[in-house]
Amino acid sequence: MNDEDLAAINRLIAALQTQTDGQVALNAALRLLAQSNQALVDLIKSREPDPNAPPYLDGKPAP
C-alpha cells in the first residue's frame, strides 16, 4: 500500500464519519419533530369538545 492508497482510505474514512455525523444530527432532528408533533396532537385533542359532557340547559352541546 502506498501513500496515495492511504490518503484515499483516509479520505473515505473522513467522508464516512461526516455521513455518520449527519445521520446522527438528522435522527436528533426527527426525534424533536416527533415530540413537537405529539405535543401539537395533544393540544388539539385537549381542545376538542367532550362528547360525554352534559348539554347546556338550552339543549346546546357543551363546547
DSSP file (Angstrom, degrees, kcal/mol; ACC not computed):
  #  RESIDUE AA STRUCTURE BP1 BP2  ACC     N-H-->O    O-->H-N    N-H-->O    O-->H-N    TCO  KAPPA ALPHA  PHI   PSI    X-CA   Y-CA   Z-CA
    1    1 A M              0   0    0      0, 0.0     2,-0.1     0, 0.0     0, 0.0   0.000 360.0 360.0 360.0 128.6    0.0    0.0    0.0
    2    2 A N     >  -     0   0    0      1,-0.1     4,-2.2     0, 0.0     5,-0.2  -0.380 360.0 -92.3-100.5-178.3    1.5    3.3   -1.0
    3    3 A D  H  > S+     0   0    0      1,-0.2     4,-2.4     2,-0.2     5,-0.2   0.847 123.7  55.3 -63.8 -34.9    0.9    6.9    0.3
    4    4 A E  H  > S+     0   0    0      2,-0.2     4,-2.3     1,-0.2    -1,-0.2   0.914 108.1  48.6 -65.4 -41.3   -1.8    7.5   -2.3
    5    5 A D  H  > S+     0   0    0      2,-0.2     4,-2.5     1,-0.2    -2,-0.2   0.926 112.2  48.4 -63.1 -44.8   -3.8    4.5   -1.2
    6    6 A L  H  X S+     0   0    0     -4,-2.2     4,-2.5     1,-0.2    -2,-0.2   0.896 111.0  50.7 -63.1 -39.8   -3.5    5.5    2.4
    7    7 A A  H  X S+     0   0    0     -4,-2.4     4,-2.2     2,-0.2    -1,-0.2   0.901 110.5  49.6 -64.6 -40.1   -4.6    9.0    1.6
    8    8 A A  H  X S+     0   0    0     -4,-2.3     4,-2.3     2,-0.2    -2,-0.2   0.905 111.2  49.1 -65.6 -40.9   -7.6    7.7   -0.3
    9    9 A I  H  X S+     0   0    0     -4,-2.5     4,-2.7     2,-0.2    -2,-0.2   0.915 110.8  50.5 -64.2 -42.4   -8.5    5.4    2.6
   10   10 A N  H  X S+     0   0    0     -4,-2.5     4,-2.4     2,-0.2    -2,-0.2   0.887 110.0  50.1 -63.4 -38.6   -8.2    8.4    5.0
   11   11 A R  H  X S+     0   0    0     -4,-2.2     4,-2.4     2,-0.2    -1,-0.2   0.904 111.0  49.7 -65.2 -40.0  -10.5   10.5    2.8
   12   12 A L  H  X S+     0   0    0     -4,-2.3     4,-2.5     2,-0.2    -2,-0.2   0.921 110.7  49.1 -63.8 -44.2  -13.0    7.6    2.7
   13   13 A I  H  X S+     0   0    0     -4,-2.7     4,-2.3     1,-0.2    -2,-0.2   0.915 111.8  49.3 -61.7 -42.5  -12.9    7.3    6.4
   14   14 A A  H  X S+     0   0    0     -4,-2.4     4,-2.3     1,-0.2    -1,-0.2   0.899 111.1  49.4 -63.8 -40.5  -13.4   11.1    6.8
   15   15 A A  H  X S+     0   0    0     -4,-2.4     4,-2.3     2,-0.2    -2,-0.2   0.900 111.0  49.5 -66.1 -40.0  -16.3   11.0    4.4
   16   16 A L  H  X S+     0   0    0     -4,-2.5     4,-2.5     2,-0.2    -2,-0.2   0.882 110.5  50.5 -65.8 -38.1  -18.0    8.1    6.3
   17   17 A Q  H  X S+     0   0    0     -4,-2.3     4,-2.6     2,-0.2    -2,-0.2   0.904 110.2  49.9 -65.7 -40.5  -17.5   10.0    9.6
   18   18 A T  H  X S+     0   0    0     -4,-2.3     4,-2.2     2,-0.2    -2,-0.2   0.912 111.4  48.9 -62.6 -42.4  -19.1   13.1    8.0
   19   19 A Q  H  X S+     0   0    0     -4,-2.3     4,-2.3     2,-0.2    -2,-0.2   0.915 111.4  49.6 -63.5 -43.0  -22.0   11.0    6.8
   20   20 A T  H  X S+     0   0    0     -4,-2.5     4,-2.4     2,-0.2    -2,-0.2   0.920 109.9  50.7 -62.4 -44.1  -22.4    9.4   10.2
   21   21 A D  H  X S+     0   0    0     -4,-2.6     4,-2.3     1,-0.2    -1,-0.2   0.899 110.5  50.1 -60.8 -40.6  -22.4   12.8   11.9
   22   22 A G  H  X S+     0   0    0     -4,-2.2     4,-2.5     1,-0.2    -1,-0.2   0.895 110.2  49.7 -64.7 -40.2  -25.1   14.0    9.5
   23   23 A Q  H  X S+     0   0    0     -4,-2.3     4,-2.4     2,-0.2    -2,-0.2   0.880 110.0  51.0 -67.1 -37.5  -27.2   10.9   10.2
   24   24 A V  H  X S+     0   0    0     -4,-2.4     4,-2.2     2,-0.2    -2,-0.2   0.924 112.1  46.9 -64.5 -44.0  -26.9   11.4   13.9
   25   25 A A  H  X S+     0   0    0     -4,-2.3     4,-2.3     2,-0.2    -2,-0.2   0.902 112.3  49.9 -64.6 -40.8  -28.0   15.1   13.6
   26   26 A L  H  X S+     0   0    0     -4,-2.5     4,-2.5     2,-0.2    -2,-0.2   0.906 109.2  52.1 -63.8 -41.6  -30.9   14.1   11.3
   27   27 A N  H  X S+     0   0    0     -4,-2.4     4,-2.1     2,-0.2    -2,-0.2   0.912 109.9  48.7 -60.9 -43.5  -32.0   11.5   13.8
   28   28 A A  H  X S+     0   0    0     -4,-2.2     4,-2.1     1,-0.2    -1,-0.2   0.907 111.4  49.7 -63.6 -41.5  -32.0   14.0   16.6
   29   29 A A  H  X S+     0   0    0     -4,-2.3     4,-2.3     1,-0.2    -2,-0.2   0.890 109.9  51.0 -64.8 -39.1  -34.0   16.5   14.5
   30   30 A L  H  X S+     0   0    0     -4,-2.5     4,-2.4     2,-0.2    -1,-0.2   0.877 108.5  51.9 -66.6 -37.1  -36.5   13.8   13.6
   31   31 A R  H  X S+     0   0    0     -4,-2.1     4,-2.3     2,-0.2    -2,-0.2   0.924 110.7  47.9 -63.7 -43.6  -36.9   12.9   17.3
   32   32 A L  H  X S+     0   0    0     -4,-2.1     4,-2.5     1,-0.2    -2,-0.2   0.898 111.4  50.9 -63.3 -40.0  -37.6   16.6   18.1
   33   33 A L  H  X S+     0   0    0     -4,-2.3     4,-2.8     2,-0.2    -2,-0.2   0.910 109.5  50.2 -63.8 -42.2  -40.0   16.8   15.3
   34   34 A A  H  X S+     0   0    0     -4,-2.4     4,-2.3     2,-0.2    -2,-0.2   0.904 111.6  48.2 -63.3 -41.1  -41.9   13.8   16.5
   35   35 A Q  H  X S+     0   0    0     -4,-2.3     4,-2.3     2,-0.2    -2,-0.2   0.913 112.6  48.7 -64.8 -41.7  -42.1   15.2   20.0
   36   36 A S  H  X S+     0   0    0     -4,-2.5     4,-2.1     2,-0.2    -2,-0.2   0.911 111.2  49.8 -63.8 -43.1  -43.3   18.5   18.7
   37   37 A N  H  X S+     0   0    0     -4,-2.8     4,-2.5     1,-0.2    -1,-0.2   0.899 110.4  50.3 -63.2 -40.2  -45.9   16.8   16.5
   38   38 A Q  H  X S+     0   0    0     -4,-2.3     4,-2.6     2,-0.2    -2,-0.2   0.901 109.3  51.1 -65.7 -39.9  -47.1   14.8   19.6
   39   39 A A  H  X S+     0   0    0     -4,-2.3     4,-2.2     2,-0.2    -1,-0.2   0.894 110.7  49.4 -63.1 -38.9  -47.4   17.9   21.6
   40   40 A L  H  X S+     0   0    0     -4,-2.1     4,-2.6     2,-0.2    -2,-0.2   0.916 110.9  49.0 -66.3 -43.1  -49.5   19.5   18.9
   41   41 A V  H  X S+     0   0    0     -4,-2.5     4,-2.7     1,-0.2     5,-0.2   0.922 111.4  50.2 -61.1 -44.2  -51.8   16.5   18.6
   42   42 A D  H  X S+     0   0    0     -4,-2.6     4,-1.9     1,-0.2    -2,-0.2   0.901 111.1  49.1 -62.0 -40.9  -52.2   16.5   22.4
   43   43 A L  H  X S+     0   0    0     -4,-2.2     4,-0.9     2,-0.2    -2,-0.2   0.930 111.9  47.8 -64.0 -45.7  -53.1   20.2   22.3
   44   44 A I  H >< S+     0   0    0     -4,-2.6     3,-0.8     1,-0.2     4,-0.5   0.919 112.4  49.5 -62.3 -43.2  -55.6   19.8   19.5
   45   45 A K  H >< S+     0   0    0     -4,-2.7     3,-1.0     1,-0.2    -1,-0.2   0.861 105.6  57.4 -64.3 -34.3  -57.2   16.8   21.4
   46   46 A S  H 3< S+     0   0    0     -4,-1.9    -1,-0.2     1,-0.2    -2,-0.2   0.726 106.1  51.0 -69.7 -19.2  -57.4   18.9   24.6
   47   47 A R  T << S+     0   0    0     -4,-0.9    -1,-0.2    -3,-0.8    -2,-0.2   0.497  86.0 104.7 -95.6  -5.0  -59.4   21.5   22.7
   48   48 A E  S <  S-     0   0    0     -3,-1.0    -3,-0.0    -4,-0.5     2,-0.0  -0.490  83.2-100.4 -73.6 145.9  -62.0   19.0   21.3
   49   49 A P        -     0   0    0      0, 0.0    -1,-0.1     0, 0.0    -2,-0.1  -0.336  34.9-110.2 -65.5 149.1  -65.3   19.0   23.0
   50   50 A D    >   -     0   0    0      1,-0.2     3,-1.7     4,-0.1    12,-0.2  -0.710  21.7-155.6 -80.0 114.6  -66.0   16.3   25.5
   51   51 A P  T 3  S+     0   0    0      0, 0.0    -1,-0.2     0, 0.0    11,-0.0   0.712  93.5  53.8 -66.7 -16.8  -68.6   14.0   23.9
   52   52 A N  T 3  S+     0   0    0      2,-0.1    -2,-0.0    -3,-0.0     0, 0.0   0.422  81.2 115.7 -95.6   0.8  -69.7   12.9   27.3
   53   53 A A  S <  S-     0   0    0     -3,-1.7     9,-0.3     9,-0.1     0, 0.0  -0.454  73.3-111.2 -71.3 141.8  -70.3   16.4   28.7
   54   54 A P        -     0   0    0      0, 0.0     8,-0.2     0, 0.0    -1,-0.1  -0.402  37.9-105.5 -69.2 150.5  -73.9   17.1   29.6
   55   55 A P        -     0   0    0      0, 0.0     5,-0.1     0, 0.0     0, 0.0  -0.278  37.1 -96.5 -72.0 161.7  -75.7   19.6   27.4
   56   56 A Y    >   -     0   0    0      4,-3.0     3,-2.0     1,-0.1     6,-0.1  -0.225  42.6 -98.3 -66.8 168.0  -76.4   23.2   28.4
   57   57 A L  T 3  S+     0   0    0      1,-0.3    -1,-0.1     2,-0.1     0, 0.0   0.808 124.9  57.3 -61.2 -29.5  -79.9   24.0   29.8
   58   58 A D  T 3  S-     0   0    0      2,-0.1    -1,-0.3     1,-0.1    -2,-0.0   0.437 121.5-106.7 -83.6   3.5  -81.0   25.3   26.4
   59   59 A G  S <  S+     0   0    0     -3,-2.0    -2,-0.1     1,-0.3     3,-0.1   0.320  76.6 133.9  93.5  -8.7  -80.1   21.9   24.8
   60   60 A K        -     0   0    0      1,-0.1    -4,-3.0    -5,-0.1    -1,-0.3  -0.484  63.1-105.6 -72.4 145.1  -76.9   23.1   23.0
   61   61 A P        -     0   0    0      0, 0.0    -1,-0.1     0, 0.0    -3,-0.0  -0.388  37.2-103.5 -69.3 149.7  -74.0   20.7   23.4
   62   62 A A              0   0    0     -9,-0.3    -9,-0.1   -12,-0.2   -12,-0.0  -0.436 360.0 360.0 -68.7 146.5  -71.2   21.8   25.7
   63   63 A P              0   0    0      0, 0.0    -1,-0.1     0, 0.0    -3,-0.0   0.497 360.0 360.0 -71.3 360.0  -68.1   23.1   23.9
